[in-house]
Amino acid sequence: MCSPKFLIFLVLFSAIPIGIIVTLERAHPATHVYHYHSSGWFRECAKWDSHNRRFIVSLFEGGLAQVKLPEKDFDSSPPLEEVTVVKEASLAGNASLGMVIDPSRNRVVVVNADVIRNRYGALAAYDLSTWNRLFLTQLSGPSDEKSFADDVAVDAEGNAYVTDVKGNKIWKVGVEGKLISTIRSPLFSAKERYKNLVGLNGIVYHPDGFLIVIHTFSGNLFKIDLTKGEEVKTIKVKGSLSFGDGLELVSPTKLVVAGNPSGRLVESSDGWNTASVVGKFSGPKHRLATAATVKDGKVYLNHLVGMGYPKKKHALVEAVF
């Protein structure tokens, strides 16, 4: 049996990090924050739906939720409430991860994956008005190589591109949900094997006809030119993008990378052949930023882990560079 001294030490040892977290949670944030209550601990991605004045949130336990903003938005507003809008029994056991809002087609496209066993990956699309499912496309299954579908971007024609964070490839899915092809390149894999534990991750579509995708552990940034037969090139970046996760374009020349630190601003003046890290933002140190979105010209970072019990409080933090 444990001695009283050991029990006292254990209580004190566990209380220190908890006390730090509580202190950080109570600290006044340096920038604007949208807090919302949720029933789940993990929220991988949140995107701003400007037409309906709400954030769409992917649920780690599977499904989608919305967080509507009030008519008047104040800095001191109480936490908002998350309301589940999509929950599918056919996807039970899989997490909903990266997503993108496709306003021209009034839909949201979301990645679903078996996070633990890496034996299932799929892409689904839902109507933003009715939440009816438009398609569900399986990308990988138990008989395929292990994979981890993670994030998605949509091009001007409505084709979707899904990153495989484990297999370092990109699935291309047509506007109606047909799996078209797989994009592979030796550049997608880092030379050091351990850096491929977390590979291709965040992805965005640039209006000039190419994709930008990040490799998390190496920090490599790639340009995939869809107008040149899906030509892959490494973007030469001045500054580190290691542990980069979700991506979001702020403008044709500026890109936000969520991750560690909370956010980095990257700029290019030559069509994304080269780029530089021109700004950094440090948000809550006890939360992990995993995705970025733009609301009314301002960047907000989604953080993975919620705090509190029984309701978990999640944070969408404005990043100022």
Backbone as numpy.savetxt, mean C-alpha at the origin, in Angstrom:
# Nx Ny Nz CAx CAy CAz Cx Cy Cz
8.68 -22.92 38.95 7.85 -21.72 38.95 8.72 -20.47 38.95
8.17 -19.39 38.41 8.92 -18.14 38.34 9.01 -17.50 39.71
10.15 -16.90 39.99 10.33 -16.20 41.25 9.62 -14.86 41.20
9.25 -14.29 42.38 8.61 -12.97 42.40 9.47 -11.90 41.74
10.80 -11.98 41.91 11.68 -10.99 41.29 11.60 -11.05 39.77
11.55 -12.31 39.23 11.47 -12.46 37.78 10.16 -11.92 37.25
9.07 -12.17 37.95 7.76 -11.68 37.53 7.73 -10.15 37.52
8.33 -9.55 38.56 8.39 -8.08 38.63 9.20 -7.54 37.45
10.35 -8.20 37.17 11.18 -7.78 36.04 10.41 -7.89 34.73
9.65 -9.00 34.55 8.90 -9.22 33.32 7.85 -8.14 33.13
7.14 -7.80 34.20 6.12 -6.75 34.12 6.73 -5.41 33.76
7.85 -5.08 34.42 8.51 -3.79 34.14 9.06 -3.76 32.73
9.64 -4.89 32.29 10.23 -4.95 30.95 9.17 -4.75 29.87
8.01 -5.38 30.04 6.95 -5.24 29.04 6.26 -3.89 29.13
6.29 -3.27 30.30 5.61 -1.98 30.49 6.34 -0.84 29.81
7.67 -0.96 29.65 8.45 0.13 29.06 8.03 0.42 27.63
8.03 -0.59 26.72 7.59 -0.27 25.34 6.13 0.15 25.27
5.28 -0.44 26.10 3.87 -0.04 26.11 3.75 1.42 26.52
4.52 1.81 27.53 4.49 3.20 27.98 4.96 4.16 26.90
5.98 3.76 26.14 6.47 4.60 25.05 5.41 4.77 23.98
4.73 3.66 23.63 3.69 3.71 22.62 2.54 4.61 23.06
2.13 4.46 24.34 1.05 5.30 24.87 1.43 6.77 24.80
2.68 7.09 25.15 3.17 8.47 25.11 3.14 9.01 23.69
3.60 8.20 22.74 3.61 8.63 21.35 2.20 8.82 20.81
1.28 7.96 21.24 -0.11 8.08 20.79 -0.76 9.36 21.30
-0.39 9.77 22.50 -0.99 10.95 23.12 -0.33 12.25 22.67
0.83 12.14 22.05 1.55 13.34 21.60 0.76 14.04 20.50
0.84 15.36 20.49 0.14 16.14 19.47 0.87 15.98 18.13
0.18 15.54 17.09 0.85 15.32 15.80 1.34 16.61 15.18
2.43 16.51 14.44 3.03 17.70 13.81 2.26 18.12 12.57
1.53 17.19 11.95 0.75 17.48 10.75 -0.67 16.96 10.95
-1.53 17.26 9.99 -2.93 16.83 10.09 -3.04 15.31 10.01
-3.93 14.74 10.82 -4.14 13.30 10.86 -5.64 13.00 10.83
-6.02 12.05 9.99 -7.37 11.48 10.05 -7.28 10.18 10.84
-7.90 10.15 12.01 -7.99 8.92 12.78 -9.35 8.26 12.51
-9.36 6.95 12.46 -10.64 6.26 12.34 -10.61 4.96 13.13
-11.78 4.58 13.64 -11.92 3.36 14.41 -12.23 2.18 13.50
-11.67 1.03 13.86 -11.82 -0.17 13.04 -11.91 -1.38 13.96
-12.42 -2.47 13.42 -12.47 -3.72 14.17 -11.24 -4.59 13.93
-10.37 -4.17 12.99 -9.20 -4.98 12.65 -7.89 -4.29 13.00
-6.87 -5.10 13.23 -5.57 -4.57 13.61 -4.80 -4.00 12.43
-4.95 -4.62 11.24 -4.08 -4.28 10.10 -4.87 -3.73 8.92
-4.36 -2.63 8.38 -4.94 -2.00 7.20 -3.79 -1.65 6.26
-3.66 -2.44 5.18 -2.52 -2.33 4.28 -2.54 -1.08 3.42
-3.74 -0.68 2.95 -3.79 0.40 1.97 -5.05 1.24 2.15
-4.93 2.53 1.88 -6.08 3.44 1.86 -5.90 4.41 0.70
-6.96 4.62 -0.07 -6.92 5.53 -1.21 -8.10 6.50 -1.13
-7.85 7.74 -1.54 -8.86 8.78 -1.48 -9.76 8.71 -2.71
-11.06 8.63 -2.46 -12.09 8.65 -3.50 -12.71 10.04 -3.50
-12.18 10.92 -4.34 -12.57 12.33 -4.30 -14.04 12.53 -4.70
-14.54 11.73 -5.61 -15.92 11.91 -6.08 -16.93 11.68 -4.96
-16.62 10.73 -4.09 -17.55 10.38 -3.01 -17.08 10.85 -1.63
-16.02 11.65 -1.60 -15.49 12.23 -0.36 -15.29 11.17 0.75
-14.47 10.20 0.43 -14.23 9.12 1.38 -12.88 8.47 1.08
-12.35 7.80 2.09 -11.20 6.93 1.90 -11.72 5.50 1.73
-11.16 4.77 0.77 -11.43 3.35 0.63 -10.24 2.62 1.25
-10.54 1.65 2.12 -9.52 0.97 2.90 -9.57 -0.53 2.61
-8.40 -1.15 2.42 -8.35 -2.60 2.25 -8.18 -3.26 3.62
-8.92 -4.34 3.83 -8.93 -5.03 5.11 -8.00 -6.24 5.07
-7.11 -6.33 6.04 -6.16 -7.44 6.06 -6.87 -8.76 6.27
-8.03 -8.74 6.90 -8.81 -9.96 7.08 -9.68 -10.26 5.86
-9.55 -9.43 4.83 -10.25 -9.61 3.56 -11.44 -8.69 3.42
-11.52 -8.00 2.26 -12.63 -7.12 1.99 -12.20 -5.66 1.90
-13.21 -4.80 1.74 -13.00 -3.37 1.64 -13.92 -2.63 2.60
-13.48 -1.45 3.00 -14.30 -0.60 3.86 -14.19 0.83 3.36
-15.12 1.66 3.79 -15.05 3.08 3.49 -15.02 3.88 4.78
-14.31 5.00 4.72 -14.27 5.95 5.84 -14.71 7.28 5.27
-15.97 7.64 5.55 -16.52 8.88 5.01 -16.14 10.06 5.88
-15.88 11.19 5.21 -15.56 12.41 5.92 -16.82 13.22 6.17
-16.87 13.95 7.28 -18.04 14.80 7.54 -18.09 15.98 6.58
-19.21 16.69 6.57 -19.36 17.86 5.70 -18.31 18.92 6.01
-18.07 19.14 7.32 -17.06 20.09 7.74 -15.92 19.32 8.38
-14.72 19.63 7.96 -13.53 18.89 8.36 -12.70 19.75 9.31
-12.59 19.30 10.57 -11.82 20.05 11.56 -10.65 19.21 12.05
-9.57 19.88 12.43 -8.40 19.18 12.95 -8.72 18.42 14.24
-9.66 18.92 15.02 -9.98 18.32 16.31 -11.16 17.36 16.25
-11.54 16.94 15.05 -12.67 16.03 14.92 -12.37 14.70 15.61
-13.40 14.07 16.22 -13.20 12.75 16.84 -12.90 11.71 15.76
-12.39 10.53 16.16 -12.10 9.50 15.15 -13.31 9.17 14.30
-13.06 8.98 13.02 -14.12 8.58 12.09 -14.39 7.09 12.25
-15.41 6.61 11.56 -15.76 5.20 11.68 -15.60 4.48 10.35
-15.00 3.32 10.41 -14.85 2.47 9.23 -16.11 1.62 9.06
-16.61 1.56 7.82 -17.80 0.76 7.52 -17.44 -0.22 6.40
-17.60 -1.52 6.66 -17.29 -2.54 5.67 -18.30 -2.48 4.52
-17.77 -2.50 3.28 -18.64 -2.45 2.10 -18.50 -3.68 1.22
-17.38 -4.42 1.36 -17.18 -5.65 0.60 -16.63 -6.72 1.54
-17.29 -7.86 1.56 -16.83 -9.01 2.35 -17.28 -10.26 1.62
-16.34 -11.01 1.06 -16.69 -12.15 0.23 -16.25 -13.46 0.86
-17.21 -14.37 1.00 -16.92 -15.68 1.58 -15.95 -16.46 0.70
-16.01 -16.25 -0.60 -15.14 -16.99 -1.52 -13.68 -16.62 -1.37
-13.40 -15.49 -0.72 -12.02 -15.05 -0.51 -11.59 -15.17 0.95
-12.36 -15.90 1.74 -12.05 -16.06 3.16 -10.66 -16.68 3.33
-9.91 -16.14 4.29 -8.56 -16.61 4.54 -7.50 -15.86 3.78
-7.91 -14.96 2.90 -6.97 -14.15 2.13 -7.08 -12.69 2.55
-5.96 -11.99 2.50 -5.93 -10.57 2.86 -6.16 -9.71 1.62
-6.83 -8.59 1.81 -6.93 -7.58 0.76 -5.79 -6.59 0.99
-5.01 -6.32 -0.04 -3.77 -5.56 0.12 -3.78 -4.29 -0.72
-2.88 -4.18 -1.69 -2.81 -2.97 -2.50 -4.03 -2.79 -3.37
-4.35 -1.54 -3.68 -5.51 -1.25 -4.53 -5.30 0.08 -5.23
-6.15 0.31 -6.23 -6.11 1.57 -6.96 -7.54 1.93 -7.34
-7.87 3.20 -7.24 -9.17 3.69 -7.69 -9.07 4.09 -9.15
-10.00 3.60 -9.95 -10.04 3.86 -11.39 -11.28 4.72 -11.66
-11.17 6.05 -11.48 -12.35 6.91 -11.53 -13.05 6.94 -12.88
-12.30 6.82 -13.97 -12.91 6.89 -15.29 -13.85 5.71 -15.55
-13.66 4.62 -14.81 -14.53 3.45 -14.94 -15.35 3.22 -13.68
-15.30 4.17 -12.74 -16.07 4.13 -11.50 -15.88 2.80 -10.76
-14.64 2.43 -10.59 -14.36 1.15 -9.94 -13.11 1.24 -9.08
-12.98 0.29 -8.17 -11.76 0.11 -7.41 -11.24 -1.29 -7.72
-9.93 -1.38 -7.92 -9.28 -2.65 -8.24 -8.38 -3.02 -7.06
-8.53 -4.24 -6.53 -7.85 -4.61 -5.30 -7.21 -5.99 -5.41
-6.04 -6.13 -4.80 -5.29 -7.38 -4.79 -5.69 -8.19 -3.55
-5.84 -9.51 -3.73 -6.10 -10.42 -2.62 -5.03 -11.52 -2.63
-4.55 -11.90 -1.44 -3.46 -12.88 -1.41 -3.46 -13.68 -0.12
-2.95 -14.90 -0.24 -2.68 -15.76 0.90 -1.33 -15.34 1.47
-1.37 -14.52 2.51 -0.16 -13.90 3.04 0.77 -14.91 3.69
0.20 -15.90 4.38 1.01 -16.84 5.16 1.63 -17.92 4.29
0.83 -18.60 3.48 1.33 -19.75 2.72 1.76 -19.41 1.29
1.37 -18.23 0.80 1.71 -17.80 -0.56 1.23 -18.78 -1.62
-0.01 -19.30 -1.43 -0.56 -20.30 -2.34 -1.78 -19.80 -3.11
-2.10 -18.53 -2.98 -3.25 -17.99 -3.73 -3.05 -16.50 -3.93
-3.34 -16.04 -5.13 -3.32 -14.61 -5.42 -4.42 -14.30 -6.41
-5.08 -13.15 -6.26 -6.19 -12.80 -7.14 -6.32 -11.29 -7.24
-7.02 -10.87 -8.30 -7.32 -9.46 -8.50 -8.82 -9.32 -8.67
-9.42 -8.39 -7.94 -10.87 -8.17 -8.02 -11.14 -6.71 -8.33
-12.28 -6.46 -8.98 -12.72 -5.09 -9.26 -14.16 -4.94 -8.81
-14.49 -3.78 -8.23 -15.83 -3.52 -7.70 -16.31 -2.14 -8.15
-17.59 -2.06 -8.43 -18.22 -0.80 -8.80 -18.27 0.10 -7.57
-17.88 1.35 -7.71 -17.81 2.27 -6.58 -19.17 2.77 -6.12
-20.21 2.58 -6.93 -21.55 3.02 -6.55 -22.36 1.90 -5.89
-22.28 0.70 -6.47 -23.11 -0.41 -5.98 -22.33 -1.43 -5.18
-21.01 -1.42 -5.30 -20.10 -2.41 -4.72 -20.30 -3.81 -5.31
-20.97 -3.88 -6.46 -21.06 -5.15 -7.17 -19.68 -5.53 -7.70
-19.39 -6.82 -7.64 -18.11 -7.29 -8.17 -18.17 -7.33 -9.69
-17.15 -6.74 -10.33 -17.07 -6.71 -11.78 -16.29 -7.90 -12.32
-15.26 -8.30 -11.61 -14.55 -9.53 -11.96 -13.70 -9.97 -10.78
-13.35 -11.25 -10.80 -12.40 -11.82 -9.84 -11.50 -12.75 -10.64
-10.24 -12.40 -10.75 -9.29 -13.15 -11.57 -8.23 -13.79 -10.70
-8.13 -15.12 -10.77 -7.08 -15.81 -10.03 -5.76 -15.65 -10.74
-4.74 -15.25 -10.00 -3.40 -15.05 -10.55 -2.49 -16.24 -10.28
-2.67 -16.87 -9.15 -1.85 -18.03 -8.78 -2.66 -18.93 -7.86
-2.27 -20.21 -7.84 -2.96 -21.18 -7.02 -2.00 -22.18 -6.41
-2.54 -23.20 -5.71 -1.69 -24.17 -5.00 -0.72 -24.93 -5.89
-1.05 -25.11 -7.17 -0.17 -25.87 -8.05 0.90 -25.01 -8.71
0.86 -23.71 -8.48 1.84 -22.79 -9.07 3.02 -22.57 -8.12
4.05 -21.90 -8.61 5.15 -21.51 -7.74 4.63 -20.56 -6.67
5.29 -20.55 -5.52 4.86 -19.66 -4.46 4.96 -18.22 -4.93
3.93 -17.44 -4.59 3.90 -16.04 -5.00 3.16 -15.23 -3.95
3.29 -13.92 -4.04 2.65 -13.02 -3.08 2.19 -11.79 -3.85
0.96 -11.83 -4.36 0.39 -10.67 -5.05 0.23 -9.54 -4.05
0.70 -8.34 -4.40 0.79 -7.30 -3.37 0.16 -5.96 -3.76
0.52 -5.40 -4.90 0.04 -4.06 -5.23 -0.37 -4.00 -6.70
-1.10 -2.93 -7.08 -1.68 -2.87 -8.42 -1.72 -1.44 -8.93
-1.56 -1.31 -10.25 -1.73 -0.03 -10.95 -2.58 -0.30 -12.18
-3.26 0.74 -12.68 -4.13 0.62 -13.86 -3.69 1.64 -14.90
-3.55 1.19 -16.17 -3.13 2.11 -17.23 -4.33 2.81 -17.86
-4.09 3.62 -18.87 -5.13 4.44 -19.48 -6.23 3.60 -20.13
-5.89 2.39 -20.59 -6.89 1.52 -21.23 -7.64 0.65 -20.24
-7.25 0.70 -18.98 -7.92 -0.09 -17.96 -7.25 -1.40 -17.63
-6.10 -1.69 -18.27 -5.34 -2.88 -17.91 -4.72 -2.71 -16.54
-4.68 -3.78 -15.77 -4.12 -3.74 -14.42 -2.80 -4.49 -14.38
-1.89 -4.02 -13.54 -0.56 -4.62 -13.39 -0.35 -4.90 -11.91
-0.14 -6.18 -11.57 -0.07 -6.62 -10.18 1.34 -7.12 -9.88
1.95 -6.61 -8.83 3.30 -7.03 -8.45 3.27 -8.30 -7.62
4.27 -9.13 -7.83 4.50 -10.34 -7.05 5.73 -10.10 -6.19
5.50 -9.88 -4.91 6.58 -9.48 -4.01 7.53 -10.65 -3.71
7.08 -11.87 -3.94 7.91 -13.04 -3.69 8.58 -13.55 -4.97
7.85 -13.57 -6.08 8.38 -14.10 -7.32 9.02 -13.07 -8.22
8.96 -11.77 -7.84 9.57 -10.68 -8.62 9.12 -10.70 -10.08
7.82 -10.66 -10.25 7.22 -10.55 -11.58 5.97 -9.70 -11.48
5.38 -9.39 -12.65 4.19 -8.54 -12.69 3.15 -9.22 -13.59
1.96 -9.43 -13.07 0.86 -9.97 -13.85 0.12 -8.83 -14.55
-0.24 -9.03 -15.81 -1.06 -8.06 -16.54 -2.46 -8.64 -16.72
-3.46 -7.86 -16.29 -4.86 -8.29 -16.36 -5.64 -7.27 -17.17
-6.43 -7.74 -18.15 -7.20 -6.85 -19.01 -8.33 -6.16 -18.30
-8.93 -5.19 -18.97 -9.96 -4.36 -18.38 -11.19 -5.17 -17.96
-11.44 -6.29 -18.64 -12.57 -7.15 -18.29 -12.19 -8.26 -17.33
-10.92 -8.32 -16.93 -10.51 -9.31 -15.94 -9.76 -10.50 -16.49
-9.43 -10.50 -17.77 -8.70 -11.63 -18.35 -7.21 -11.51 -18.04
-6.61 -12.61 -17.55 -5.17 -12.63 -17.33 -4.47 -12.69 -18.67
-3.73 -11.63 -19.01 -3.15 -11.50 -20.34 -1.74 -12.06 -20.42
-0.87 -11.64 -19.50 0.54 -12.04 -19.59 1.24 -11.80 -18.26
2.51 -12.18 -18.25 3.36 -11.94 -17.08 4.63 -11.23 -17.54
4.96 -10.15 -16.86 6.17 -9.39 -17.19 7.30 -9.85 -16.28
8.38 -10.31 -16.88 9.55 -10.75 -16.12 10.79 -10.04 -16.64
11.77 -9.89 -15.76 13.05 -9.32 -16.16 14.11 -9.72 -15.14
15.33 -10.04 -15.59 16.41 -10.33 -14.64 16.73 -9.14 -13.74
16.36 -7.95 -14.18 16.62 -6.76 -13.36 15.76 -6.74 -12.10
14.62 -7.45 -12.14 13.69 -7.42 -11.02 14.25 -8.10 -9.76
15.23 -8.96 -9.92 15.79 -9.70 -8.77 17.11 -9.08 -8.35
17.25 -8.85 -7.05 18.50 -8.29 -6.52 19.61 -9.33 -6.57
20.84 -8.88 -6.68 21.98 -9.80 -6.74 22.13 -10.57 -5.43
21.90 -9.89 -4.30 21.99 -10.55 -3.00 20.69 -11.29 -2.73
20.76 -12.60 -2.48 19.57 -13.42 -2.35 18.68 -12.95 -1.21
19.28 -12.52 -0.09 18.47 -12.13 1.06 17.62 -10.89 0.77
18.05 -10.08 -0.19 17.27 -8.89 -0.53 16.02 -9.22 -1.33
15.91 -10.46 -1.80 14.71 -10.86 -2.53 13.63 -11.44 -1.62
13.86 -11.40 -0.32 12.81 -11.83 0.62 11.57 -10.96 0.48
11.77 -9.69 0.22 10.67 -8.77 -0.09 11.06 -8.02 -1.35
10.46 -8.40 -2.47 10.87 -7.89 -3.75 9.98 -6.81 -4.33
9.50 -7.03 -5.57 8.67 -6.02 -6.23 7.43 -5.72 -5.41
7.16 -4.44 -5.19 6.10 -4.07 -4.26 5.22 -2.97 -4.85
5.43 -1.72 -4.42 4.60 -0.62 -4.89 4.74 -0.38 -6.39
3.62 0.03 -7.01 3.61 0.25 -8.46 2.62 1.36 -8.80
2.98 2.20 -9.78 2.08 3.24 -10.26 2.18 3.32 -11.78
1.12 3.85 -12.39 1.13 4.11 -13.84 1.35 5.58 -14.08
2.30 5.89 -14.95 2.60 7.28 -15.31 1.81 7.63 -16.58
1.22 8.82 -16.64 0.41 9.19 -17.82 1.17 9.21 -19.13
2.49 9.18 -19.11 3.27 9.14 -20.35 3.44 7.72 -20.89
2.77 6.75 -20.26 2.75 5.41 -20.82 3.73 4.41 -20.25
4.15 4.61 -19.02 5.05 3.62 -18.41 4.67 3.39 -16.95
5.19 2.29 -16.42 4.99 1.94 -15.01 6.25 2.28 -14.23
6.08 2.63 -12.96 7.19 2.76 -12.03 6.94 1.77 -10.91
7.92 0.95 -10.59 7.75 -0.08 -9.55 9.00 -0.11 -8.68
8.82 -0.41 -7.40 9.94 -0.44 -6.46 10.18 -1.85 -5.93
11.44 -2.18 -5.73 11.87 -3.42 -5.09 12.21 -3.05 -3.65
11.46 -3.61 -2.69 11.50 -3.11 -1.32 12.87 -3.23 -0.66
13.42 -4.43 -0.58 14.65 -4.60 0.21 15.87 -3.96 -0.46
15.94 -3.96 -1.77 17.09 -3.35 -2.44 16.91 -1.85 -2.61
15.66 -1.39 -2.68 15.39 0.02 -2.94 15.49 0.39 -4.40
15.67 -0.60 -5.28 15.76 -0.30 -6.71 14.41 0.15 -7.25
14.46 1.12 -8.15 13.27 1.67 -8.79 13.36 1.36 -10.28
12.25 0.85 -10.85 12.27 0.44 -12.25 11.23 1.21 -13.06
11.58 1.40 -14.34 10.67 2.00 -15.31 10.34 0.94 -16.35
9.05 0.66 -16.54 8.60 -0.33 -17.52 7.82 0.42 -18.59
8.42 0.58 -19.74 7.83 1.37 -20.82 6.85 0.52 -21.61
5.57 0.79 -21.45 4.53 0.02 -22.12 4.45 0.36 -23.60
5.00 1.49 -24.00 5.00 1.87 -25.42 6.16 1.24 -26.19
7.06 0.58 -25.47 8.23 -0.05 -26.10 8.29 -1.54 -25.75
7.15 -2.20 -25.84 7.12 -3.63 -25.60 7.45 -4.03 -24.19
7.05 -3.22 -23.21 7.28 -3.49 -21.79 8.78 -3.56 -21.46
9.52 -2.64 -22.07 10.96 -2.54 -21.83 11.22 -2.14 -20.37
12.14 -2.85 -19.72 12.45 -2.61 -18.31 13.81 -1.95 -18.18
13.86 -0.85 -17.45 15.12 -0.18 -17.15 15.16 0.19 -15.67
16.35 0.17 -15.12 16.54 0.64 -13.74 16.67 2.15 -13.74
15.88 2.81 -12.90 15.97 4.25 -12.75 17.14 4.57 -11.82
18.06 5.37 -12.27 19.20 5.73 -11.43 18.76 6.80 -10.42
18.74 6.41 -9.16 18.22 7.28 -8.11 19.35 7.77 -7.21
19.41 9.07 -7.02 20.35 9.66 -6.08 19.67 9.71 -4.72
20.16 8.90 -3.78 19.53 8.77 -2.47 18.98 7.37 -2.30
18.70 6.98 -1.07 18.26 5.61 -0.76 16.74 5.50 -0.75
16.26 4.39 -1.36 14.84 4.06 -1.30 14.63 2.68 -0.67
15.60 2.22 0.09 15.48 0.92 0.75 14.25 0.90 1.65
13.58 -0.25 1.69 12.37 -0.49 2.46 11.20 0.35 1.96
11.26 0.74 0.68 10.12 1.44 0.09 8.96 0.47 -0.12
7.76 0.98 0.06 6.55 0.14 -0.05 5.62 0.75 -1.10
4.49 1.32 -0.67 3.52 1.87 -1.61 4.03 3.12 -2.31
3.58 3.30 -3.57 3.95 4.47 -4.37 2.71 5.28 -4.72
2.91 6.60 -4.92 1.83 7.46 -5.39 2.45 8.64 -6.14
1.96 8.89 -7.35 2.41 10.05 -8.11 1.72 11.31 -7.59
2.50 12.33 -7.28 1.95 13.62 -6.89 1.77 14.49 -8.13
2.68 14.32 -9.08 2.64 15.01 -10.37 3.46 14.17 -11.34
3.49 14.52 -12.62 4.30 13.72 -13.55 5.78 13.65 -13.20
6.27 14.60 -12.40 7.69 14.62 -12.07 7.98 14.29 -10.60
6.94 14.06 -9.80 7.16 13.82 -8.37 6.42 12.56 -7.92
7.13 11.77 -7.12 6.62 10.48 -6.65 6.84 10.37 -5.15
5.82 9.88 -4.43 5.95 9.63 -3.00 6.16 8.13 -2.78
7.14 7.80 -1.94 7.42 6.42 -1.57 7.13 6.26 -0.09
6.13 5.44 0.25 5.84 5.15 1.66 6.76 4.03 2.13
7.06 4.01 3.41 7.91 2.94 3.94 8.70 3.39 5.14
9.99 3.17 5.11 10.86 3.54 6.22 12.02 4.40 5.70
12.12 5.70 6.08 11.22 6.41 6.98 9.81 6.52 6.40
8.91 7.17 7.14 7.50 7.16 6.77 7.26 7.51 5.31
7.94 8.52 4.79 7.73 8.90 3.40 8.93 9.61 2.81
9.16 9.36 1.51 10.22 10.06 0.79 9.64 10.62 -0.50
10.06 11.80 -0.85 9.63 12.45 -2.08 10.75 12.34 -3.11
10.42 11.78 -4.27 11.40 11.55 -5.33 11.01 12.39 -6.54
11.99 13.01 -7.17 11.71 13.89 -8.30 12.59 13.52 -9.49
12.02 13.65 -10.69 12.75 13.39 -11.92 12.50 14.52 -12.92
13.54 14.91 -13.64 13.40 15.96 -14.64 13.68 15.45 -16.05
13.86 14.12 -16.21 14.19 13.57 -17.52 13.32 12.37 -17.89
12.06 12.41 -17.49 11.15 11.32 -17.85 11.40 10.03 -17.10
11.95 10.13 -15.91 12.19 8.99 -15.02 13.24 8.02 -15.56
14.25 8.59 -16.20 15.46 7.83 -16.47 16.40 7.92 -15.27
16.41 9.09 -14.65 17.12 9.30 -13.39 16.18 10.04 -12.44
16.51 10.01 -11.16 15.66 10.68 -10.17 16.49 10.95 -8.91
15.95 11.79 -8.03 16.63 12.12 -6.78 15.63 12.16 -5.63
16.06 11.71 -4.47 15.25 11.87 -3.26 15.43 13.32 -2.81
14.33 14.09 -2.85 14.43 15.53 -2.57 13.77 15.92 -1.25
13.10 14.96 -0.60 12.46 15.28 0.67 12.14 14.03 1.46
12.13 14.17 2.79 11.79 13.06 3.67 10.80 13.54 4.72
9.90 12.64 5.13 8.93 12.96 6.18 8.96 11.84 7.20
9.10 12.22 8.46 9.08 11.25 9.55 7.77 11.40 10.30
6.90 10.38 10.18 5.62 10.40 10.86 5.71 9.71 12.20
4.60 9.12 12.67 4.61 8.42 13.96 5.66 7.30 13.97
6.56 7.33 14.94 7.66 6.37 14.95 7.21 4.98 15.37
6.02 4.86 15.98 5.54 3.55 16.43 4.57 2.93 15.43
4.38 3.57 14.27 3.51 3.03 13.24 4.31 2.84 11.95
3.85 1.94 11.09 4.57 1.63 9.85 3.76 2.09 8.65
4.32 3.02 7.87 3.64 3.53 6.68 3.76 2.52 5.55
2.64 2.18 4.92 2.64 1.16 3.87 2.06 1.64 2.54
1.35 2.76 2.53 0.74 3.25 1.29 0.57 4.76 1.37
0.43 5.37 0.20 0.24 6.82 0.12 -0.93 7.13 -0.80
-1.58 8.25 -0.54 -2.66 8.72 -1.40 -2.66 10.23 -1.39
-3.27 10.84 -2.39 -3.32 12.30 -2.49 -4.76 12.76 -2.35
-4.99 13.68 -1.41 -6.31 14.27 -1.18 -6.18 15.78 -1.27
-6.87 16.38 -2.22 -6.86 17.83 -2.38 -5.43 18.39 -2.45
-4.57 17.68 -3.16 -3.20 18.13 -3.34 -2.27 17.82 -2.19
-2.78 17.20 -1.13 -1.97 16.85 0.03 -1.75 15.34 0.08
-0.55 14.95 0.50 -0.21 13.53 0.58 -0.56 13.00 1.97
-1.25 11.86 2.00 -1.56 11.18 3.27 -0.99 9.77 3.23
-0.34 9.39 4.32 0.26 8.07 4.44 -0.62 7.16 5.28
-0.91 6.00 4.74 -1.63 4.97 5.47 -0.64 4.19 6.34
-1.04 3.88 7.57 -0.18 3.13 8.48 -0.81 1.78 8.79
0.03 0.75 8.79 -0.44 -0.64 8.82 -1.19 -1.02 10.09
-0.64 -0.67 11.24 -1.14 -1.22 12.50 -2.03 -0.21 13.23
-3.17 -0.70 13.71 -4.06 0.11 14.54 -3.72 -0.06 16.01
-4.05 0.95 16.81 -3.75 0.92 18.24 -5.04 0.99 19.04
-5.03 0.35 20.21 -6.17 0.42 21.11 -6.99 -0.86 21.15
-7.90 -0.94 22.14 -8.76 -2.11 22.30 -10.02 -1.68 23.06
-11.22 -2.19 22.72 -11.51 -3.16 21.66 -11.49 -2.55 20.25
-11.79 -1.25 20.13 -11.70 -0.61 18.83 -10.25 -0.23 18.56
-9.81 -0.48 17.34 -8.45 -0.12 16.96 -8.49 1.24 16.25
-7.59 2.11 16.64 -7.54 3.44 16.03 -6.43 3.47 14.99
-6.82 3.72 13.74 -5.86 3.79 12.64 -5.61 5.25 12.27
-4.50 5.49 11.57 -4.10 6.86 11.28 -3.73 7.04 9.82
-4.29 8.08 9.22 -3.88 8.56 7.89 -3.22 9.91 8.13
-1.91 9.96 7.96 -1.11 11.10 8.39 -0.66 11.94 7.19
-0.90 13.24 7.27 -0.44 14.13 6.20 1.08 14.19 6.21
1.68 13.95 5.04 3.14 14.03 4.90 3.51 15.35 4.26
4.33 16.12 4.95 4.77 17.42 4.45 6.27 17.33 4.19
6.68 17.57 2.95 8.08 17.43 2.57 8.75 18.80 2.43
